Protein backbone atom coordinates (compact mmCIF):
# COMPACT_ATOMS: atom_id res chain seq x y z
CA UNK A 1 0.00 0.00 0.00
CA UNK A 2 1.21 3.48 -0.90
CA UNK A 3 -0.29 6.30 1.17
CA UNK A 4 -0.04 10.02 0.57
CA UNK A 5 -1.34 13.13 2.28
CA UNK A 6 -1.66 15.12 -0.96
CA UNK A 7 -4.60 14.12 -3.21
CA UNK A 8 -2.87 15.26 -6.40
CA UNK A 9 0.25 13.19 -5.84
CA UNK A 10 -1.83 10.16 -4.84
CA UNK A 11 -3.86 10.43 -8.05
CA UNK A 12 -0.75 10.80 -10.23
CA UNK A 13 0.89 7.74 -8.66
CA UNK A 14 -2.34 5.68 -8.79
CA UNK A 15 -2.68 6.27 -12.53
CA UNK A 16 0.93 5.15 -13.06
CA UNK A 17 -0.05 1.62 -11.98
CA UNK A 18 -1.90 -0.89 -14.13
CA UNK A 19 -5.57 -1.19 -13.13
CA UNK A 20 -4.98 -4.86 -12.24
CA UNK A 21 -2.09 -4.03 -9.91
CA UNK A 22 -2.31 -5.36 -6.37
CA UNK A 23 -0.79 -2.12 -5.09
CA UNK A 24 -3.29 0.07 -3.23
CA UNK A 25 -2.60 3.80 -3.73
CA UNK A 26 -4.52 6.58 -1.99
CA UNK A 27 -4.53 9.25 0.64
CA UNK A 28 -5.05 8.08 4.20
CA UNK A 29 -8.47 9.76 4.29
CA UNK A 30 -9.62 8.09 1.06
CA UNK A 31 -8.42 4.71 2.31
CA UNK A 32 -10.28 5.20 5.61
CA UNK A 33 -13.45 6.36 3.83
CA UNK A 34 -13.55 3.32 1.52
CA UNK A 35 -12.95 0.91 4.38
CA UNK A 36 -15.62 2.41 6.64
CA UNK A 37 -18.13 2.71 3.77
CA UNK A 38 -17.63 -0.97 2.95
CA UNK A 39 -18.06 -2.11 6.55
CA UNK A 40 -20.62 0.32 7.99
CA UNK A 41 -22.38 2.25 5.20
CA UNK A 42 -25.16 3.47 7.51
CA UNK A 43 -22.64 5.12 9.82
CA UNK A 44 -20.97 6.81 6.86
CA UNK A 45 -24.18 8.24 5.41
CA UNK A 46 -25.24 9.41 8.89
CA UNK A 47 -22.21 11.66 9.23
CA UNK A 48 -23.28 15.16 8.25
CA UNK A 49 -20.42 17.26 9.61
CA UNK A 50 -17.32 16.28 7.66
CA UNK A 51 -14.93 18.99 8.89
CA UNK A 52 -11.22 18.69 9.74
CA UNK A 53 -11.99 17.03 13.08
CA UNK A 54 -14.07 14.40 11.28
CA UNK A 55 -11.32 13.57 8.75
CA UNK A 56 -8.42 13.70 11.21
CA UNK A 57 -9.97 12.15 14.36
CA UNK A 58 -13.53 10.77 14.02
CA UNK A 59 -13.02 8.75 10.83
CA UNK A 60 -9.65 7.26 11.88
CA UNK A 61 -11.20 6.28 15.24
CA UNK A 62 -14.00 4.50 13.39
CA UNK A 63 -11.39 2.30 11.69
CA UNK A 64 -10.62 0.73 15.07
CA UNK A 65 -14.20 -0.55 15.30
CA UNK A 66 -13.91 -2.65 12.16
CA UNK A 67 -13.50 -6.33 13.01
CA UNK A 68 -9.98 -7.64 12.64
CA UNK A 69 -10.92 -10.18 9.96
CA UNK A 70 -12.34 -7.37 7.79
CA UNK A 71 -9.17 -5.27 8.03
CA UNK A 72 -6.98 -5.40 4.92
CA UNK A 73 -3.46 -6.78 5.30
CA UNK A 74 -0.36 -5.68 3.44
CA UNK A 75 3.17 -6.96 2.86
CA UNK A 76 4.45 -3.40 2.77
CA UNK A 77 3.15 0.04 3.64
CA UNK A 78 4.90 3.11 2.27
CA UNK A 79 3.91 6.56 3.48
CA UNK A 80 4.92 9.76 1.70
CA UNK A 81 4.78 13.15 3.42
CA UNK A 82 4.95 11.30 6.71
CA UNK A 83 5.36 14.47 8.74
CA UNK A 84 1.75 15.37 7.81
CA UNK A 85 0.24 12.13 9.15
CA UNK A 86 -1.19 12.10 12.66
CA UNK A 87 0.62 9.81 15.14
CA UNK A 88 -2.56 7.77 15.70
CA UNK A 89 -2.72 6.97 12.01
CA UNK A 90 0.68 5.25 12.25
CA UNK A 91 -0.41 3.15 15.20
CA UNK A 92 -3.38 1.92 13.17
CA UNK A 93 -1.40 1.40 9.95
CA UNK A 94 1.16 -0.79 11.70
CA UNK A 95 -1.65 -3.22 12.60
CA UNK A 96 -2.35 -3.73 8.87
CA UNK A 97 0.96 -5.45 8.18
CA UNK A 98 0.58 -9.18 7.56
CA UNK A 99 1.69 -11.35 10.44
CA UNK A 100 4.08 -14.24 10.03
CA UNK A 101 5.72 -12.80 6.93
CA UNK A 102 8.57 -10.46 6.18
CA UNK A 103 6.92 -7.06 6.03
CA UNK A 104 8.08 -3.50 5.54
CA UNK A 105 6.84 -0.17 6.88
CA UNK A 106 8.57 2.80 5.29
CA UNK A 107 7.90 6.47 5.89
CA UNK A 108 9.33 9.34 3.88
CA UNK A 109 9.22 12.59 5.77
CA UNK A 110 10.92 15.92 6.23
CA UNK A 111 10.89 17.13 9.82
CA UNK A 112 11.61 20.65 8.52
CA UNK A 113 8.25 20.67 6.70
CA UNK A 114 6.27 19.75 9.80
CA UNK A 115 3.55 22.39 9.44
CA UNK A 116 1.09 20.36 11.57
CA UNK A 117 3.64 19.81 14.38
CA UNK A 118 3.34 16.00 14.37
CA UNK A 119 7.05 15.25 14.15
CA UNK A 120 7.76 15.40 17.89
CA UNK A 121 5.07 12.78 18.43
CA UNK A 122 6.15 10.40 15.68
CA UNK A 123 5.46 6.89 17.02
CA UNK A 124 7.65 4.11 15.85
CA UNK A 125 8.42 0.62 17.08
CA UNK A 126 11.12 -0.41 16.53
CA UNK A 127 13.02 2.90 16.35
CA UNK A 128 13.42 4.02 12.74
CA UNK A 129 16.55 4.05 10.68
CA UNK A 130 17.23 7.54 9.45
CA UNK A 131 18.67 8.47 6.07
CA UNK A 132 19.43 12.11 5.38
CA UNK A 133 19.05 13.03 1.73
CA UNK A 134 21.55 15.61 0.54
CA UNK A 135 19.94 16.49 -2.79
CA UNK A 136 16.85 18.69 -2.77
CA UNK A 137 14.46 17.64 -5.52
CA UNK A 138 11.20 18.81 -3.95
CA UNK A 139 8.60 20.78 -5.83
CA UNK A 140 9.84 19.78 -9.24
CA UNK A 141 8.17 18.06 -12.14
CA UNK A 142 10.71 15.22 -11.92
CA UNK A 143 9.73 14.21 -8.40
CA UNK A 144 6.05 13.93 -9.37
CA UNK A 145 6.97 11.90 -12.44
C-alpha positions, -999 to 999 in steps of 0.1 A, spaced: 0 0 0 12 35 -9 -3 63 12 0 100 6 -13 131 23 -17 151 -10 -46 141 -32 -29 153 -64 3 132 -58 -18 102 -48 -39 104 -81 -7 108 -102 9 77 -87 -23 57 -88 -27 63 -125 9 51 -131 0 16 -120 -19 -9 -141 -56 -12 -131 -50 -49 -122 -21 -40 -99 -23 -54 -64 -8 -21 -51 -33 1 -32 -26 38 -37 -45 66 -20 -45 92 6 -50 81 42 -85 98 43 -96 81 11 -84 47 23 -103 52 56 -134 64 38 -135 33 15 -129 9 44 -156 24 66 -181 27 38 -176 -10 30 -181 -21 66 -206 3 80 -224 22 52 -252 35 75 -226 51 98 -210 68 69 -242 82 54 -252 94 89 -222 117 92 -233 152 82 -204 173 96 -173 163 77 -149 190 89 -112 187 97 -120 170 131 -141 144 113 -113 136 87 -84 137 112 -100 122 144 -135 108 140 -130 88 108 -97 73 119 -112 63 152 -140 45 134 -114 23 117 -106 7 151 -142 -5 153 -139 -27 122 -135 -63 130 -100 -76 126 -109 -102 100 -123 -74 78 -92 -53 80 -70 -54 49 -35 -68 53 -4 -57 34 32 -70 29 44 -34 28 31 0 36 49 31 23 39 66 35 49 98 17 48 132 34 49 113 67 54 145 87 18 154 78 2 121 91 -12 121 127 6 98 151 -26 78 157 -27 70 120 7 52 123 -4 31 152 -34 19 132 -14 14 100 12 -8 117 -17 -32 126 -23 -37 89 10 -55 82 6 -92 76 17 -114 104 41 -142 100 57 -128 69 86 -105 62 69 -71 60 81 -35 55 68 -2 69 86 28 53 79 65 59 93 93 39 92 126 58 109 159 62 109 171 98 116 206 85 83 207 67 63 198 98 35 224 94 11 204 116 36 198 144 33 160 144 71 153 142 78 154 179 51 128 184 62 104 157 55 69 170 76 41 159 84 6 171 111 -4 165 130 29 163 134 40 127 166 40 107 172 75 94 187 85 61 194 121 54 191 130 17 215 156 5 199 165 -28 168 187 -28 145 176 -55 112 188 -39 86 208 -58 98 198 -92 82 181 -121 107 152 -119 97 142 -84 60 139 -94 70 119 -124 
